[in-house]
Amino acid sequence: MSRKYPTKVISPIIDSMADARVEILIDEATHRWNHSVIDGVFIPEEAELIKSLPLPQQGVEDRLFWPFTQTGTYTSKSGYRFLKSKDESSDSSARAVEDRELWQGIWSLQRACRNSLPSKENLVRRTVIENPLCDRCSCANESALHALWSCGELDVVWEDLTLWNCRNSLSFITFKELLSWLIKHQHHLELFLVTVWSIWTQRNQVRLNKPSCSPHLISQLAKERLQEFQAVNPHPSSIRSAPPTVQKWKPPDHELVKINCDRARFAKENRAGIGVVIRNSEGLVLGSLSKLVLQAYSPLEIEVMAATTALDFASDLGFQRAILEIDSLVLVKVLSDHTEFFSTVDLVLDEIGHKVNFFNELHYSHVKREGNIVAHILARHAIRVSDVVVWMEDVPPPLFPVLLADIAGFS
């Protein structure tokens, strides 16, 4: 099975079908999976996996492929990842712990602003403990503001006067008042938040007799943590990107027609859609279609099916010199370079190989989604049809404005 664990079929074996072959699961007339047979033989999870495999319309030889790479070819890297997948699940648990600690820190800051942080002063108020004095200095009650900012033992943390001179020049009554001032003046807010989180974490580690860093190191560790975060999460204002270029549909040369196709995937309905439009050098529609696929295959598999349908449609209309234009760069490279896929995709690619023979001249072109919008909308429209709908020299009325915009783009 095309899954990591378990790779073997676990559905109970039916005695009368112990020697059966895969062909009994395929409807001979339609060349599609026989859903009623599959659902009756396999458990639901495996039945859905089988039905998600695309079937070629013509017979092909059985072949082996590695299901954990896009090309179906084994690589040592994919093998390593396969073997490490169990460890990755434990890694995800570790990341969940880190995330939980982060959100606990954010929650602590919120509680500090609401004066509900479990400082000793608040614990005395709740009659949990009797002594409100700060454990660090033993000179004042431990409020949230004292524990995170004004305690004399934290002078080593806030000693950089180029950053925190306000600690000496301004007086705050509550932590909320301090934080409000920092926000209003945009005063090193990110570093402040990381630092107070580090102070509170270190304070709790000491109280619980857990390993902790010295207060002298808190400031430097906070700066390093912030730098690490900013390295992988750059501030939006620091990202400079060139203005996006809108790619428009372009007409083919006079002696060619352009076939645009696209796919859509409807995961909720477990369906997919295919859209095709064929136009000449003047942008006039020669034919279009929307086709519903009764299974939500993988995006690349549906893309290949769309290309197959498009070539089939064009050859049925008698066009022999054409450009097949799609917005999948992967598929364009595969078709142009004749790349072989040892996977389920290759089963459908074989279909394209047969269709190509009907054309005297066939080119492949890649276009971004905005240049393929007519075909994409036709693919989205497929969810409204029961099988396939064809429009000769026309498109559905809602597409008229889009079609006219394409023509206006090059006229």
N, C-alpha and C positions, 0 to 999 in steps of 0.2 A: 504494500500500500504506500501511496505517496505521502507519508507522514513519518515523523521521527520515532515516536514510540506509541504502540508497538508497530514494527514494520510489517509483521505478518498478519494475515487475516485471523481475527479472533471470533468471528461468527461461528456458531455451532454447525458442524457438518451434518447435512441431511443424507442419510444412508443411501437413498435412491439416486443422489447426485454426486456421490463420492468421486466418480470418474468423469464428471461433466467438464466441458470446455467452455471457454469464455463466450464462444459463438452463440450459446443458448440464451445469453443475456441480451442479445442484439436482435432487434426486429428486422427480419430479412427483407421485408418490403420497403421500409423507410430508411434503413441503415442507421437507425437511432437506437439508443438504449431502451430496452423494454422495462419501463419503470415498475410495472406491476410484478414482474418476475424478480427483479432486483430487490424490491421492498419486501418480498416474501421470503427471500433466501438470506439476506444479510441484516445485521443489526442496523438501526437508523444511521449511526455515524458513518459506518462503512458504506452503506447504500448511497449516502450523499456524496461521499468521496468518489465512488465509481461513476455516478451520474454526472459528476463535474468534469470527467475526462472527455475531451472532444473525440468524435469519431470521424474518420475520413469517409467520403462517399464512395470511394473505390477501395478494393482490397489491397492491403499492404502486408509486407512480411513482418513477422514479429521481430522485435529488437529490444535489447537491453539498454537502459539509460539510468543515469544517476539523478535522482529526483531533487537534489538539493543545490543544483546550479541551474542557471537559466538556460544554458546550452545543453544540459544533460550529460556533460562530460565530467568525469571525476577529476578533482584537483586535490592536492594535499591540504590546501587551505580549507576547502569545504569539508574534507574528512575530519580535520582537526576540530572544526566548529561543530560537526555532528557529534563527535565523541565528548565535546565539552558542554553539550547542551544541558546536561543534568547539572553540571557545575554552575551554569548560567542561571539556573533557577534559584540556586542558593545565593548567587550574586545579586539577583533581583531582590531577594529578601533583605540582603545587606543594604542595598540602595533604599529599600523601603524604610529601614531603620534610620538611615541618614536623613531621609525626607521627613520622617516623623520628628527627629531631633530639631531639624530646621523649623518646622511649623510650631514645635513646642517653644522654640526661641521667640518666634514672632508672636505667639500667643502670650508669652511672658511679658513682652513689651506692651502689648495691649492692656494686660492686667496692671502693669505698672502705671499706665496713664489713668486707669480707672481706680487706682489705689487699692487694687485687690490682689496685688502680688504678695505671696506669702512671706513678706518680710517679718522680722521679729516683732516690730511694732504692731503689725496687723494680727499676728498670731496671739499676742497678748490681748488685743481687743476682742478676739474670738474666744478667749479663755483657753487657748490650746497650751500656751506656755506662760510663765510668770515674769521672766526677765526680758525686757525689750532692748537691752544694750547690744550694741554692735559687737560682734565677735572679733572684728578686725582691730578696732581701736579702743573699745570698752570705754568710750568717752561720751557717746551720744546714742540716742535711740535709733534703731535701724529702721528708718523709713525707706521707701523705694528710692527717693532722691538721695538719701545718705548712702545707701548700699551701692548705688550705681554711679554716683557723681561727687558728692561732697565729702565723703569720708577722707580723713587725713592720710590714711594708709594707701589711698588711691592716687596720691600725688605723683607717684612714679609712673602711673598709667597715663595721666593727663598732663605730664610735665612739658610737653612740646608747646611752648607759648605761641609759636607761629600758627598752630592749629587751634589751641584751646585757651587763649588768653581771656576769653569771656568767662572762664571759670573763676578768675581772680577779680575781674572788673564788674561782673554782674551778679546779682543775687536772685535766686529763684526759690519759691515757697514749695512747689510741688514738682514732681517729675513731668507731669503734663505741661506745666508752664514752661519748663526747660525745653521740652521737645517742640512745643509750639513756636518758641523763639527760633530754634534751629531751622525749622521748616520755613518759617516766614523769611528768614535771611539766607536760606540755602547754604547753611554753614556746615560743610563737610558732613552732610547728613548720613550718607552711606557708611562712612568710616565710623561715625558715632554709633550707629545702630549695631555694627559688627562688634565694636569695642564693648558696649554695655552688655551685649549678649555674651561675650567672652568673660566679662567680669562676673556676671550672674552664674554662668556655668562653672567657673573656677570656684566661686563661693560655695556652690552646692557640693562640688567634689570634695572640698575641704571638710565640710560639715559631715559628709558621709564616709570620711576616711578613705576616699578613693584617690588614685594617682592624679596629680594636678600640677600645672605649671606655676612658677613663681609669679607674683604680681609684677615683677620687673620685666617679665617677658610678654605680658598680655598685650601691650601696645604694639610691639613688633609682630606678634602672631596675628593680631587683628588686621594689620596692614597687609600681611602676606595672604591671609584668607580672602580679603577684598580683592587683591590683585589677581588671585587665582580665579575668583568668580568673574571678574571683569574680562579676563582673558578668553573665557569660553562663552560669556554673555556680554558682548560689546554693547555699549550704550547706543541707542538708536541714532543719536545726533552725531556719533563718531563714524557711522557707516555712510560712506558716500557712494552712491550708485548712479550710474548714468541713467538719464531719462529713458523709460522703456520705448522701444520702437515698435510701432504697430505694423504687423505684416499683413498685407492685403492680398486677396486672390488676384492672380495674373492669368490672362488668357493664353492659350497655347498658340503655336504657329498655325498658319492657315491650313496646312495639310494634315494637322493633327486634331484630335479631340482630347480634352482633359477629363479624367475620371477622378473625382474626389470621393473618398469614402471615410467613414469614421464609425466608432462604436460608442455605446453607452452601456452602463452596467446598473441594473436595478437590484441591489442586494436584498432589499426588503421583500421584493416579489420573487426573488431567485430567478430573475430573467435578465436578458441582455437585448440590446437593440443594435441594428445595423442601418446606416444611412448611406445612400449613394446618389450622386448627381453627376451627369455627364453634360459638358458644355463645349461649344465650339469657340473659334477665335474671336467671335463677336460677343461672347458671354451669354449667348442664347442657350436655353436648356433644351437638350435633345432627349432627355429621359431622367427620371429620378425614382427612388424607391425607399420605402421603410420596411424593414423586416424584423420580426420578433424572433429571438432565439430563446428556446424554452429551458435555458439553464444559464446561470450566472458563472460562466467560465472565467478564467483569469484574464486580466486586461490584455495581455499579449496574445492569448489564444483567440479572444474575440476580435482583436485587431487583424489577425491573420484571416479569420473567417470573413471579416468585412472586405478585405482585399480580394478574397476568392469570389465572394458574391459580386463584387464590383466588376471583376474581369468576366465573370459568367454573364452578367447583365449586358456588358458592352459587346461581347461576342454575339449574344443573341440578337442584338440590334444591328449587327453587321459591321461594326467598326473594327478596322484592322490595323490602324496606325493611331497610337494613343500614348498619353502620359498618365501613369497612375500616381496620384498625389495623396499623401497621407501625413498625419501629424505625429507618427511614431518614428523617431529617428532610428531606433533599434531595428525596426522592421525594414526600413529603407536600406540600411546597411546590409542586413541579411540578404535581401533580394538582390541588391547590386553586386555584392561580393560572393553570392552563391554559398553563404555560410551554412554548414550543416548543423542542425540541432538534433542531438540524441535525446529527445524528450517528447512529451505529448504535443508540443508545438510543431515538431517535425512531421507528425502525422497529418496536420492540416496544411503545412507548407507543401507537402507532396501534391495537394490539390492545385496550388498555384502553379506548380511546375507543369501540370497537364493543361491548365488554361492558357499559359503563355504561348503554347504551340499554335493557338488559333490566330495569333497576331503576326503581321508582317514586320511591324515595328512597335516596340514597347519600351518606354523609358520610365524611370522611377524618380520621384521628386518628394522632398520633405518640405512641409510648410507648418508654421505654428498654428495653434488652435484658431486664432482670430482670422487666419486666412483660409480656414476650413470650416467656417461656421455654418454654412448651408448644410453640408453633410452631417455635421454634429447635431443640428436641430432635427434633421430627418431621423437620425439614430434615436434621439430622445423621443421623437414622435412614435416610435415603434411600440412603446408600451400601450398605445391606444389602439393597436391593430391586433387581429387574432393570428395572423400568419405573415403575409406580405402584401403590400399595396404598391402598385406601380402607377406613375403619372407620365404619360407620353408628352414630350415637349412642354412640360408644365411641372409645377411644384404645388404643395398645399398652399392655400391662400395666406395663412399667417407668415409664410416665407417671402412673400412679394417684396416687402420693404428691405429685407436682408439681401435679396437678389439684386434689387435696384441699387443698393449701396455698393455691392461688388462691381456692378457695371460702371457706376459713377467713379469708382476708384481708379479706373484705367482709361476711361473715355476722355 
